[in-house]
Amino acid sequence: MTTTGTFLRQWRFTLILIGAVAIGAVTGYFLGSRAAALKPFGDILLNLLFTAVVPLIFFSLSAAVAGSSNLKRLGRIAGLMLIIFVITGVISGCLMIFAVKIFDPAKGATFQFAVSEPQQTGRLAEQIVNTFTVPEFQNLLTRRNMLALIVFAILTGLASQAAGEKGKPFREFLVAGSEVMGKLIGLIMLYAPVGLGAYFAYLVGMFGPQLIGTYARAVGLYYPLAILYFVIGFSFYAFVAGGREGVGRFWTYILPASLTAWGTGSSLAALPANLESAKRIGVAEDIREIVLPLGATIHMDGSCLAAILKIAMLFTLFGRDFSGIDVYAKAVGVAILSGTVMSGIPGGGFLGEMLIVTLYGFGPEALPIISMLGTFVDPPATMVNSSGDTAAAMLVNRLVEGKDWLKKTCGI
């Protein structure tokens, strides 16, 4: 297959979405306020996605935990890996917070329909309890209790593991449920070009060029920042892991995997190239075969950068104040959660964005706004996601085998 044919095959749906949004935007521009008549077609897509998100998250997470014995077998490697994943996610999230405070891409564009749900009040302990647990099972069956659902799904997966052979039929049920819900999301997404096109016709018709200008500024902020993090941040991680030799080997062998990630838009598609890059760099076999496959599904520095940008943009558009240590801390936590929990399942981008919309109580109009931003920034985000796994594997190798690990594996 030619290079052009491969590109079109891998990016076909993304190009269709962008084309549908462009058509919708042009339609909205010419129709003006009359474009509001198209909004119900967009609402259908949002309703379908929000309806599917609860069972999809439950089955996907519980099945993943039920079918994995990695955490029991990995020991120290797994613990260090998870710590590094969180640390690099916090670093990338804080970097984007700093950037959006200097250059707010949505500054001056506040939507009149944007009415936020009131913030919860009460003691901190009560808020924590209400965030991660619910008093009745039926309360889990709503996207308003997303974190409680995530906790319950993980515990269900662990319990099915603990049940051993007797729990095997239930584990198979969870896996089957995950497959079915993934297919359901695929069917719903067939309608996405129509739904997003209609919704953007409504948005542009009602709110005009301020939305288009916001996208241009957001993309103009994300691309340079992601590339700088890719070059400077990963050079720093490689230096911490292996000194100057580590930096040299990282940049000597990482580019094929990075370009694969950019071109395919998938960390999983880039995984074979990433494994080969890590091997050439000198990462130990057991470490690279543990860190890289898991990293391809739960380690998302590029997605953390994008999530903070989405959150900050929604805060401005919906008339909220994006400032304060507590706001920043929650934003970083939500960014890591949306990237870590949702990245490995079908439709993960949409689900991560739904998690953001749900946890902050934004109106349903927020979802198509940030979902299209996610489409625009996906190539560099995927490159950072994928290459960050190799950098993390180098750091794990350094902590597990000591500062002379390159000498042990490469004879340097």
C-alpha positions as CSV (number, residue, x, y, z in Angstrom):
1,M,0.0,0.0,0.0
2,T,1.3,3.5,-0.8
3,T,2.2,6.0,1.8
4,T,-0.8,8.1,0.8
5,G,-3.1,5.1,1.0
6,T,-1.7,4.2,4.5
7,F,-2.2,7.8,5.7
8,L,-5.8,7.9,4.4
9,R,-6.6,4.6,5.9
10,Q,-5.2,5.5,9.4
11,W,-6.6,9.0,9.5
12,R,-9.8,8.5,7.5
13,F,-12.3,8.9,10.4
14,T,-10.4,11.9,11.8
15,L,-10.5,13.6,8.4
16,I,-14.2,12.8,8.1
17,L,-14.8,14.4,11.6
18,I,-12.8,17.5,10.7
19,G,-14.6,17.8,7.4
20,A,-18.0,17.4,9.1
21,V,-17.1,20.1,11.6
22,A,-15.9,22.4,8.8
23,I,-19.2,21.9,6.9
24,G,-21.1,22.5,10.1
25,A,-19.2,25.7,10.9
26,V,-19.7,27.1,7.4
27,T,-23.4,26.2,7.6
28,G,-23.7,27.8,11.0
29,Y,-22.0,31.0,9.7
30,F,-24.5,31.4,6.9
31,L,-27.6,30.4,8.9
32,G,-26.8,32.5,11.9
33,S,-29.3,32.1,14.7
34,R,-31.4,29.8,12.5
35,A,-28.7,27.1,13.0
36,A,-30.3,26.4,16.4
37,A,-32.8,24.2,14.5
38,L,-29.9,21.7,14.0
39,K,-29.0,21.4,17.6
40,P,-31.3,18.4,18.3
41,F,-29.2,16.3,15.8
42,G,-26.1,17.1,17.9
43,D,-28.0,16.3,21.1
44,I,-28.7,12.8,19.9
45,L,-25.0,12.1,19.8
46,L,-24.4,13.5,23.2
47,N,-27.3,11.6,24.7
48,L,-26.0,8.3,23.2
49,L,-22.5,8.8,24.5
50,F,-23.6,9.8,27.9
51,T,-25.9,6.9,28.1
52,A,-23.2,4.4,27.1
53,V,-20.4,5.8,29.3
54,V,-21.5,4.2,32.6
55,P,-21.6,0.6,31.5
56,L,-18.6,1.1,29.2
57,I,-16.4,2.3,32.0
58,F,-17.6,-0.4,34.4
59,F,-17.0,-3.3,32.0
60,S,-13.7,-1.9,30.6
61,L,-12.1,-1.2,33.9
62,S,-13.3,-4.3,35.8
63,A,-12.3,-6.5,32.8
64,A,-8.9,-5.0,32.6
65,V,-8.2,-5.6,36.4
66,A,-9.8,-9.0,36.3
67,G,-7.6,-10.2,33.4
68,S,-4.3,-8.8,34.7
69,S,-1.9,-10.3,37.1
70,N,0.8,-7.8,36.4
71,L,0.7,-6.0,39.7
72,K,1.3,-9.2,41.6
73,R,4.2,-10.3,39.4
74,L,5.9,-7.0,38.7
75,G,6.7,-6.1,42.3
76,R,9.3,-3.3,42.5
77,I,9.2,-2.6,38.8
78,A,5.5,-2.0,38.8
79,G,5.6,0.2,41.9
80,L,8.4,2.4,40.5
81,M,6.7,2.5,37.1
82,L,3.4,3.8,38.6
83,I,5.2,6.4,40.6
84,I,7.1,7.7,37.6
85,F,4.0,7.7,35.5
86,V,2.3,9.9,38.1
87,I,5.3,12.3,38.5
88,T,5.7,12.9,34.8
89,G,1.9,13.4,34.5
90,V,2.1,16.0,37.3
91,I,5.0,17.8,35.6
92,S,3.3,17.9,32.2
93,G,0.0,19.1,33.8
94,C,1.8,21.9,35.8
95,L,3.6,23.0,32.7
96,M,0.3,23.5,30.8
97,I,-1.2,25.3,33.8
98,F,1.7,27.8,33.7
99,A,1.2,28.2,30.0
100,V,-2.5,28.9,30.1
101,K,-2.1,31.4,32.9
102,I,0.2,33.4,30.7
103,F,-1.7,32.9,27.5
104,D,-5.4,32.0,27.9
105,P,-6.7,30.8,24.5
106,A,-10.3,31.4,25.4
107,K,-9.8,34.9,26.9
108,G,-12.7,37.2,26.2
109,A,-15.0,34.4,24.9
110,T,-17.7,33.6,27.5
111,F,-20.8,31.7,26.3
112,Q,-24.2,32.8,27.6
113,F,-25.6,29.3,27.7
114,A,-22.8,28.2,30.0
115,V,-24.3,27.7,33.4
116,S,-22.2,25.6,35.8
117,E,-23.7,23.4,38.4
118,P,-23.1,24.7,42.0
119,Q,-20.0,23.5,43.7
120,Q,-20.4,21.1,46.6
121,T,-20.0,22.5,50.0
122,G,-19.4,20.9,53.4
123,R,-16.5,19.4,55.2
124,L,-13.6,18.0,53.3
125,A,-14.0,14.5,54.7
126,E,-17.6,14.4,53.6
127,Q,-16.7,15.6,50.1
128,I,-14.1,12.9,49.8
129,V,-16.6,10.2,50.9
130,N,-19.2,11.5,48.5
131,T,-16.7,11.7,45.7
132,F,-15.4,8.1,45.9
133,T,-18.4,6.2,47.3
134,V,-22.2,6.3,47.1
135,P,-24.8,5.0,49.6
136,E,-26.9,2.9,47.1
137,F,-25.9,0.7,44.2
138,Q,-28.4,2.5,42.0
139,N,-26.5,5.7,42.5
140,L,-23.6,4.2,40.5
141,L,-25.7,4.1,37.4
142,T,-25.3,7.8,36.7
143,R,-22.4,9.7,35.2
144,R,-22.6,12.2,38.1
145,N,-20.8,9.6,40.3
146,M,-18.0,8.7,37.9
147,L,-15.2,8.4,40.4
148,A,-17.3,6.2,42.6
149,L,-18.1,4.0,39.6
150,I,-14.4,3.8,38.8
151,V,-13.6,2.6,42.4
152,F,-16.4,0.1,42.3
153,A,-15.2,-1.3,38.9
154,I,-11.7,-1.7,40.1
155,L,-12.8,-3.5,43.3
156,T,-15.1,-5.8,41.2
157,G,-12.1,-6.7,39.0
158,L,-9.9,-7.5,42.0
159,A,-12.7,-9.5,43.7
160,S,-13.1,-11.6,40.5
161,Q,-9.4,-12.3,40.5
162,A,-9.5,-13.3,44.2
163,A,-12.3,-15.7,43.5
164,G,-9.8,-17.9,41.5
165,E,-11.2,-20.7,39.4
166,K,-14.8,-20.2,40.7
167,G,-14.7,-16.6,39.5
168,K,-13.6,-17.5,35.9
169,P,-17.1,-17.4,34.4
170,F,-17.7,-14.0,35.9
171,R,-14.3,-12.7,34.6
172,E,-15.3,-14.0,31.1
173,F,-18.6,-12.1,31.5
174,L,-16.7,-8.9,32.3
175,V,-14.4,-9.4,29.3
176,A,-17.4,-10.1,27.0
177,G,-19.2,-7.0,28.4
178,S,-16.1,-4.9,27.7
179,E,-16.0,-6.1,24.1
180,V,-19.7,-5.5,23.5
181,M,-19.6,-2.0,25.0
182,G,-16.5,-1.2,22.9
183,K,-18.5,-2.2,19.8
184,L,-21.4,-0.1,21.0
185,I,-19.2,2.9,21.1
186,G,-18.0,2.1,17.6
187,L,-21.6,2.1,16.4
188,I,-22.4,5.3,18.1
189,M,-19.3,7.0,16.6
190,L,-20.7,6.2,13.1
191,Y,-23.1,9.0,13.8
192,A,-20.4,11.3,15.2
193,P,-19.8,13.2,11.9
194,V,-23.5,14.1,11.7
195,G,-23.9,14.9,15.4
196,L,-20.7,17.0,15.6
197,G,-21.4,18.8,12.3
198,A,-24.9,19.7,13.5
199,Y,-23.6,20.9,16.9
200,F,-20.9,23.0,15.4
201,A,-23.4,24.6,13.0
202,Y,-25.4,25.6,16.1
203,L,-22.3,26.8,18.0
204,V,-21.0,28.9,15.2
205,G,-24.4,30.2,14.3
206,M,-25.1,31.3,17.8
207,F,-21.6,32.4,19.0
208,G,-19.8,33.2,15.8
209,P,-16.1,33.7,15.3
210,Q,-15.1,33.8,18.9
211,L,-15.2,30.0,19.0
212,I,-13.0,29.6,15.9
213,G,-10.5,32.1,17.3
214,T,-10.4,30.2,20.5
215,Y,-9.5,27.0,18.7
216,A,-6.8,28.7,16.7
217,R,-5.2,30.1,19.9
218,A,-5.5,26.8,21.7
219,V,-3.8,24.9,18.9
220,G,-1.2,27.6,18.6
221,L,-0.4,27.1,22.3
222,Y,-0.5,23.3,22.4
223,Y,1.8,22.4,19.5
224,P,4.9,24.4,20.5
225,L,4.5,23.5,24.1
226,A,4.1,19.8,23.4
227,I,7.2,19.8,21.1
228,L,9.2,21.7,23.7
229,Y,8.2,19.2,26.4
230,F,9.1,16.4,23.9
231,V,12.6,17.8,23.3
232,I,13.5,19.4,26.6
233,G,11.5,17.3,29.1
234,F,12.5,13.9,27.6
235,S,16.1,15.0,27.3
236,F,16.0,15.8,31.1
237,Y,14.4,12.4,31.9
238,A,17.0,10.6,29.8
239,F,19.8,12.6,31.5
240,V,18.5,11.6,34.9
241,A,18.3,8.0,33.8
242,G,21.6,7.7,32.1
243,G,23.6,10.9,32.0
244,R,24.9,12.3,28.7
245,E,25.1,8.8,27.3
246,G,21.5,8.2,28.1
247,V,20.4,11.4,26.3
248,G,22.5,10.5,23.3
249,R,21.1,7.0,23.1
250,F,17.5,8.2,23.6
251,W,17.6,10.6,20.7
252,T,19.6,8.2,18.5
253,Y,16.9,5.6,18.6
254,I,13.6,7.2,19.6
255,L,12.6,9.1,16.4
256,P,11.3,6.1,14.4
257,A,8.8,5.3,17.2
258,S,7.9,9.0,17.7
259,L,7.1,9.5,14.0
260,T,5.1,6.3,14.0
261,A,3.0,7.6,16.9
262,W,2.5,10.9,15.2
263,G,1.5,9.3,11.9
264,T,-0.8,6.7,13.3
265,G,-2.3,8.6,16.2
266,S,-2.1,5.5,18.3
267,S,0.3,4.7,21.2
268,L,-0.6,1.0,20.7
269,A,0.2,1.1,17.0
270,A,3.6,2.6,17.8
271,L,4.3,0.0,20.5
272,P,6.4,-2.4,18.3
273,A,8.6,0.4,17.2
274,N,8.8,1.7,20.8
275,L,9.9,-1.7,22.0
276,E,12.6,-1.9,19.4
277,S,13.8,1.7,20.3
278,A,14.0,0.8,24.0
279,K,16.0,-2.4,23.2
280,R,18.5,-0.4,21.1
281,I,18.7,2.2,23.9
282,G,19.7,-0.5,26.3
283,V,16.6,-0.9,28.6
284,A,16.5,-4.3,30.2
285,E,14.2,-6.8,28.5
286,D,11.9,-7.4,31.5
287,I,11.6,-3.7,32.2
288,R,10.8,-2.7,28.6
289,E,8.3,-5.5,28.2
290,I,6.5,-4.4,31.3
291,V,6.6,-0.6,31.2
292,L,6.0,0.0,27.5
293,P,2.8,-2.1,27.0
294,L,1.3,-0.8,30.2
295,G,2.5,2.7,29.4
296,A,0.8,2.6,26.0
297,T,-2.5,2.4,27.8
298,I,-2.0,4.2,31.1
299,H,0.9,6.7,30.7
300,M,-0.3,9.8,28.9
301,D,1.8,13.0,29.4
302,G,0.6,14.4,26.1
303,S,-3.0,13.8,27.1
304,C,-2.3,15.5,30.5
305,L,-1.1,18.6,28.6
306,A,-4.3,18.5,26.4
307,A,-6.6,17.8,29.4
308,I,-5.4,20.9,31.3
309,L,-5.8,23.0,28.2
310,K,-9.4,21.7,27.8
311,I,-10.2,22.3,31.4
312,A,-8.8,25.9,31.4
313,M,-10.6,26.7,28.1
314,L,-13.9,25.4,29.5
315,F,-13.5,27.4,32.7
316,T,-13.1,30.6,30.7
317,L,-16.0,29.8,28.3
318,F,-18.3,28.8,31.1
319,G,-17.5,31.8,33.2
320,R,-15.5,30.1,36.0
321,D,-12.3,31.3,37.6
322,F,-9.3,29.1,36.8
323,S,-7.1,30.1,39.7
324,G,-6.1,28.9,43.2
325,I,-4.0,26.0,44.4
326,D,-7.0,23.8,45.0
327,V,-8.3,24.4,41.5
328,Y,-4.9,23.6,40.0
329,A,-4.5,20.5,42.1
330,K,-7.9,19.1,41.1
331,A,-7.2,20.0,37.4
332,V,-3.9,18.0,37.5
333,G,-5.6,15.1,39.2
334,V,-8.5,15.0,36.7
335,A,-6.0,15.3,33.8
336,I,-4.0,12.3,35.0
337,L,-7.2,10.4,35.7
338,S,-8.8,11.1,32.3
339,G,-5.6,10.1,30.5
340,T,-4.8,7.1,32.6
341,V,-8.2,5.5,33.1
342,M,-9.7,6.2,29.7
343,S,-6.7,5.8,27.3
344,G,-6.7,2.1,26.8
345,I,-10.4,1.6,25.8
346,P,-12.3,2.3,22.6
347,G,-13.5,5.9,22.3
348,G,-11.1,6.8,25.1
349,G,-10.7,10.4,23.9
350,F,-14.4,11.0,24.1
351,L,-14.6,9.2,27.5
352,G,-11.8,11.2,29.0
353,E,-13.6,14.4,27.8
354,M,-16.9,13.2,29.2
355,L,-15.1,12.6,32.6
356,I,-13.9,16.2,32.5
357,V,-17.4,17.5,31.7
358,T,-18.9,15.3,34.4
359,L,-16.5,16.0,37.2
360,Y,-16.7,19.7,36.8
361,G,-20.5,19.8,36.2
362,F,-20.3,21.6,32.8
363,G,-23.3,21.6,30.5
364,P,-23.5,19.1,27.7
365,E,-22.5,21.8,25.2
366,A,-19.0,21.4,26.7
367,L,-18.4,18.0,25.2
368,P,-18.3,18.7,21.5
369,I,-16.2,21.9,22.2
370,I,-13.4,20.0,23.8
371,S,-13.8,16.9,21.7
372,M,-12.9,18.8,18.6
373,L,-9.9,20.4,20.3
374,G,-8.8,16.9,21.2
375,T,-8.9,16.0,17.5
376,F,-6.8,19.0,16.5
377,V,-4.1,18.3,19.1
378,D,-4.0,14.5,18.8
379,P,-0.9,14.0,16.6
380,P,1.6,15.7,19.0
381,A,-0.2,14.4,22.0
382,T,0.2,10.8,20.8
383,M,3.8,11.4,20.0
384,V,4.4,12.7,23.6
385,N,2.4,9.9,25.1
386,S,4.3,7.2,23.2
387,S,7.8,8.5,23.6
388,G,7.2,9.3,27.2
389,D,6.9,5.5,27.8
390,T,10.4,4.9,26.7
391,A,11.7,7.8,28.8
392,A,9.9,6.3,31.8
393,A,11.3,2.9,31.1
394,M,14.8,4.4,31.2
395,L,14.0,5.9,34.6
396,V,12.7,2.6,35.9
397,N,15.8,0.9,34.6
398,R,18.0,3.4,36.5
399,L,16.1,2.9,39.8
400,V,16.0,-0.9,39.6
401,E,19.5,-1.6,38.4
402,G,21.5,1.4,39.6
403,K,23.3,4.2,37.9
404,D,25.6,1.9,35.8
405,W,22.7,0.2,34.1
406,L,23.9,1.2,30.6
407,K,27.2,-0.5,31.3
408,K,25.5,-3.7,32.3
409,T,23.2,-3.8,29.3
410,C,25.3,-2.1,26.6
411,G,28.8,-2.6,27.9
412,I,29.4,1.2,27.9
